[in-house]
Amino acid sequence: MWKNSKQLRRAARESYKPKRKISPAKNDPLTVDPSNIDPSTVDPSNFDGSTVDKKLPIRGAMIDPDPSVLKPDPSDKRSSCPDASQPDPQTAEQDFLTRHPDAVVFSAKKRQWGSQEDLVCAQWIWGRIVSLYEQAASYDGEITRPKEPNWTAWTNDVRTMRMLDGRTHRQICEMFGRLQRDSFWVKNIMSPAKLREKWDELVIRLGRSPAQRCVNHISEPDTEIPPGFRG
């Protein structure tokens, strides 16, 4: 019995024997006393979260760029619209003549045209202008013959006065003959287009005025009509 009691006391002492103190881990930030650390011996790369002396890989864009928003090449001058087929000039002229069978001079692109009589009237106006220059050249040798006009444009202007304004070829020629006898208008109207523009003003200014002419005086009418068309 005594022997058993001795064994129990020994077991009790061993059960209450203090456990060996565990040394803290070296450089454990939770247990290390900062005052005992030499900064010159600390390697920052050993601590978690430190990026010192760590060569991280450089990553590019995670998503490929959208080619639709890339800067266009300045050398690429192609239109974004599909090429439209250009009309055949010869076909366009044939279509124009089909719509205007009386045209002897025309420009399908500019939509200008005139009949044979319109052309003769335009040539008559041009002849009067040339005569005016020839008369002036007899007094001043430096005056030269004016440049020949664009007959398509002149003929078209005569046709416009005839078809849109309701003037006859005879009225157009008579009005131009009257303005050439006026010292002001003779040098300011040198084309059918200008004649049409100033027509209403010419009617007012060149009309018979009682203060200028005797009411009993009847001037001779200008019956000179260019050959080749009706009055």
C-alpha positions as CSV (number, residue, x, y, z in Angstrom):
1,M,0.0,0.0,0.0
2,W,2.8,2.3,0.9
3,K,4.4,1.6,-2.4
4,N,1.2,2.5,-4.3
5,S,1.0,5.8,-2.4
6,K,4.5,6.7,-3.3
7,Q,3.8,6.1,-7.0
8,L,0.7,8.3,-6.9
9,R,2.6,11.3,-5.4
10,R,5.3,10.9,-8.1
11,A,2.6,11.0,-10.8
12,A,1.0,14.1,-9.3
13,R,4.3,15.9,-9.3
14,E,4.9,15.1,-12.9
15,S,1.4,16.2,-13.9
16,Y,2.0,19.7,-12.3
17,K,5.5,20.1,-13.7
18,P,5.7,23.5,-15.6
19,K,5.9,23.2,-19.3
20,R,9.0,24.4,-21.1
21,K,8.7,28.0,-22.4
22,I,8.6,28.1,-26.2
23,S,10.9,30.7,-27.7
24,P,9.2,33.2,-30.0
25,A,9.9,32.9,-33.7
26,K,12.7,35.1,-34.9
27,N,11.4,38.4,-36.5
28,D,7.8,37.5,-35.6
29,P,6.2,41.0,-35.8
30,L,3.7,40.0,-33.0
31,T,6.4,39.1,-30.5
32,V,9.6,40.9,-31.4
33,D,10.5,43.9,-29.4
34,P,11.3,46.7,-31.9
35,S,14.0,48.1,-29.6
36,N,16.1,45.0,-29.9
37,I,16.1,45.0,-33.8
38,D,19.0,46.4,-35.7
39,P,17.6,48.1,-38.9
40,S,20.8,47.3,-40.8
41,T,20.2,43.6,-40.5
42,V,16.6,43.6,-41.6
43,D,15.8,42.5,-45.1
44,P,12.5,44.1,-46.1
45,S,11.8,41.5,-48.8
46,N,11.3,38.9,-46.1
47,F,8.1,40.5,-44.9
48,D,4.7,39.8,-46.4
49,G,3.3,42.7,-48.4
50,S,6.7,44.1,-49.3
51,T,7.4,44.8,-52.9
52,V,11.0,45.9,-52.4
53,D,13.4,44.2,-54.9
54,K,10.6,42.2,-56.3
55,K,10.4,42.2,-60.1
56,L,6.7,41.9,-60.9
57,P,5.7,41.0,-64.4
58,I,4.3,43.8,-66.5
59,R,0.9,43.0,-67.9
60,G,-0.5,44.5,-71.0
61,A,-4.1,45.4,-71.8
62,M,-6.5,42.6,-70.8
63,I,-8.9,43.4,-73.7
64,D,-7.9,43.8,-77.3
65,P,-8.6,47.3,-78.7
66,D,-11.7,47.8,-80.9
67,P,-10.5,48.2,-84.5
68,S,-13.5,50.4,-85.3
69,V,-12.2,53.2,-83.1
70,L,-8.7,53.1,-84.3
71,K,-7.4,56.3,-86.0
72,P,-8.0,56.0,-89.8
73,D,-5.1,56.0,-92.2
74,P,-4.9,59.5,-93.8
75,S,-3.6,57.9,-97.0
76,D,-6.8,56.0,-97.4
77,K,-9.0,58.5,-99.2
78,R,-11.6,56.1,-100.4
79,S,-15.2,57.1,-99.9
80,S,-17.2,55.2,-97.4
81,C,-20.1,55.2,-99.8
82,P,-20.1,52.9,-102.8
83,D,-19.1,54.5,-106.1
84,A,-22.1,55.7,-108.0
85,S,-22.0,54.9,-111.7
86,Q,-21.4,58.0,-113.8
87,P,-23.9,58.7,-116.6
88,D,-22.6,58.3,-120.1
89,P,-22.1,61.9,-121.6
90,Q,-23.3,60.7,-125.0
91,T,-26.4,59.2,-123.6
92,A,-27.1,62.4,-121.6
93,E,-26.9,64.5,-124.7
94,Q,-29.2,62.2,-126.6
95,D,-31.7,62.4,-123.8
96,F,-31.4,66.2,-123.7
97,L,-32.1,66.5,-127.4
98,T,-35.0,64.2,-127.1
99,R,-36.6,66.6,-124.6
100,H,-35.6,69.7,-126.6
101,P,-35.7,68.7,-130.3
102,D,-35.5,72.4,-131.4
103,A,-32.0,72.9,-129.8
104,V,-29.2,73.7,-132.3
105,V,-26.8,74.8,-129.5
106,F,-26.9,73.3,-126.1
107,S,-25.1,72.2,-122.9
108,A,-26.8,69.2,-121.3
109,K,-24.7,69.6,-118.2
110,K,-25.7,73.3,-117.7
111,R,-29.2,72.7,-119.0
112,Q,-28.8,75.5,-121.6
113,W,-30.1,75.5,-125.1
114,G,-31.6,77.5,-127.9
115,S,-33.3,77.2,-131.2
116,Q,-32.0,78.3,-134.6
117,E,-33.9,81.6,-134.3
118,D,-32.6,82.2,-130.8
119,L,-29.1,81.8,-132.1
120,V,-29.7,84.2,-135.0
121,C,-31.0,86.8,-132.6
122,A,-28.0,86.4,-130.3
123,Q,-25.7,86.7,-133.3
124,W,-27.5,89.9,-134.4
125,I,-26.9,91.4,-130.9
126,W,-23.2,90.5,-131.1
127,G,-23.0,92.1,-134.5
128,R,-24.3,95.4,-133.2
129,I,-21.7,95.3,-130.3
130,V,-18.9,94.6,-132.8
131,S,-20.0,97.5,-134.9
132,L,-19.9,99.7,-131.9
133,Y,-16.3,98.7,-131.2
134,E,-15.3,99.2,-134.8
135,Q,-16.7,102.7,-134.7
136,A,-14.8,103.5,-131.5
137,A,-11.6,102.0,-132.9
138,S,-11.7,104.6,-135.7
139,Y,-11.2,107.3,-133.1
140,D,-8.9,105.3,-130.8
141,G,-6.6,102.8,-132.4
142,E,-6.0,101.0,-129.1
143,I,-9.5,99.6,-128.9
144,T,-9.6,96.0,-130.0
145,R,-12.4,93.7,-131.0
146,P,-14.1,92.1,-128.0
147,K,-13.8,88.4,-127.3
148,E,-16.4,86.2,-129.0
149,P,-19.1,85.2,-126.5
150,N,-20.3,81.8,-125.3
151,W,-23.0,81.2,-127.9
152,T,-24.7,78.5,-125.8
153,A,-25.2,80.9,-122.9
154,W,-26.2,83.8,-125.2
155,T,-28.7,81.7,-127.1
156,N,-30.1,80.4,-123.9
157,D,-30.6,83.9,-122.5
158,V,-32.5,84.9,-125.7
159,R,-34.7,81.7,-125.4
160,T,-35.4,82.6,-121.7
161,M,-36.6,86.0,-122.7
162,R,-38.8,84.5,-125.4
163,M,-40.2,81.5,-123.4
164,L,-40.4,82.8,-119.9
165,D,-40.7,86.6,-120.3
166,G,-42.9,86.5,-123.4
167,R,-40.7,88.7,-125.6
168,T,-40.5,88.1,-129.3
169,H,-37.3,88.2,-131.3
170,R,-38.4,91.4,-132.9
171,Q,-39.0,93.1,-129.5
172,I,-35.6,91.9,-128.2
173,C,-33.8,93.4,-131.3
174,E,-35.8,96.6,-131.2
175,M,-35.0,97.2,-127.5
176,F,-31.3,96.5,-128.0
177,G,-31.3,98.9,-130.9
178,R,-32.9,101.6,-128.8
179,L,-30.5,101.3,-125.9
180,Q,-27.5,101.6,-128.3
181,R,-28.7,105.1,-129.1
182,D,-28.5,106.1,-125.5
183,S,-25.2,107.3,-124.2
184,F,-25.5,105.6,-120.8
185,W,-27.0,102.3,-121.7
186,V,-24.9,101.7,-124.8
187,K,-21.9,101.1,-122.6
188,N,-23.6,99.2,-119.8
189,I,-25.6,96.5,-121.6
190,M,-23.4,94.2,-123.7
191,S,-25.2,90.9,-123.5
192,P,-28.6,89.3,-123.7
193,A,-28.4,88.4,-120.0
194,K,-27.9,92.1,-119.1
195,L,-30.6,93.1,-121.4
196,R,-33.0,90.8,-119.7
197,E,-31.9,92.0,-116.2
198,K,-32.5,95.7,-117.1
199,W,-35.5,95.2,-119.4
200,D,-38.2,96.8,-117.1
201,E,-35.9,99.7,-116.3
202,L,-35.2,100.2,-120.0
203,V,-38.9,100.4,-120.8
204,I,-39.3,103.2,-118.2
205,R,-36.2,105.2,-119.0
206,L,-36.3,104.9,-122.8
207,G,-40.0,105.4,-123.0
208,R,-41.3,108.6,-124.7
209,S,-41.3,111.6,-122.3
210,P,-43.4,114.7,-123.2
211,A,-40.6,116.9,-121.7
212,Q,-38.2,115.5,-124.1
213,R,-40.2,115.1,-127.3
214,C,-43.0,116.8,-129.0
215,V,-46.2,114.9,-128.7
216,N,-46.8,115.4,-132.5
217,H,-43.5,113.9,-133.4
218,I,-43.6,110.3,-134.5
219,S,-40.2,108.7,-134.9
220,E,-39.5,106.2,-137.5
221,P,-39.8,102.7,-136.2
222,D,-36.8,100.4,-136.3
223,T,-37.9,97.8,-138.7
224,E,-34.5,96.1,-139.1
225,I,-35.1,92.5,-138.3
226,P,-32.2,89.9,-138.4
227,P,-32.7,87.5,-141.3
228,G,-33.4,83.9,-140.5
229,F,-36.3,84.2,-138.1
230,R,-39.8,85.6,-137.8
231,G,-40.7,88.9,-136.2
